[in-house]
Amino acid sequence: VKDIMEKTTAHPVKQFFWARLDPQARSKTRSYAYTKQGLSEMIDHPLVVQGGELTDWRAVLEEEEEMLFGLKRVRDRGKRM
């Protein structure tokens, strides 16, 4: 994904992105994209301007660590959610 984002910078039309904090379907295992390190890399990327669609509200209500980490990271970077 980072490679695609970087390639868009060469185009005259500017592209910006949002970081999705959870997968569309709840899963017992999280892919790398939804680990603390994966979320940090995506949220910190200069072309990512906000945190994106949040579907797993249960994780927020149950205060799951990765979900709260992503929300806090977005806020701490001064980006919208």
MINU-752384 format. One line per field, with one value per residue (C-alpha): x, y, z. Coordinates in steps of 0.05 Angstrom, whole numbers, plus 5000, padded with zeros to 4 digits. Example, Ala and Ser with C-alpha at 12.3 -4.5 7.8 and 13.67 -1.06 7.14 Angstrom:
REM residues 2
c1 [5246:5273]
c2 [4910:4979]
c3 [5156:5143]
This chain:
REM residues 81
c1 [5000:5056:5086:5021:5014:5085:5075:5014:5058:5087:5019:4993:4928:4941:4916:4906:4887:4855:4878:4827:4834:4798:4781:4710:4697:4714:4768:4802:4870:4891:4934:4998:4959:4920:4976:5005:5065:5023:4974:5031:5064:4999:4975:5043:5049:5046:4994:4946:4903:4854:4832:4780:4717:4709:4664:4683:4648:4648:4724:4718:4666:4706:4768:4810:4882:4895:4831:4844:4916:4894:4844:4895:4949:4904:4886:4959:4981:4929:4890:4814:4776]
c2 [5000:5048:5036:5055:5117:5139:5129:5176:5234:5237:5253:5323:5307:5299:5236:5232:5171:5151:5096:5042:5020:4953:4902:4900:4832:4813:4760:4721:4739:4808:4817:4859:4920:4921:4911:4969:4973:4968:5020:5067:5062:5078:5133:5167:5168:5240:5224:5196:5255:5220:5156:5121:5081:5046:4984:4945:4986:4926:4930:5003:4989:4930:4974:4927:4951:4954:4992:5044:5049:5067:5119:5151:5150:5187:5239:5247:5260:5316:5279:5273:5210]
c3 [5000:5017:4948:4914:4958:4941:4866:4867:4888:4818:4788:4779:4816:4890:4925:5000:5042:5107:5153:5168:5240:5235:5181:5153:5183:5255:5257:5312:5282:5259:5198:5202:5177:5242:5292:5331:5284:5221:5245:5266:5198:5162:5208:5209:5132:5107:5054:5106:5129:5176:5210:5168:5174:5240:5239:5301:5355:5401:5404:5425:5478:5504:5504:5461:5462:5387:5373:5427:5404:5334:5358:5404:5350:5301:5354:5377:5305:5299:5246:5241:5257]
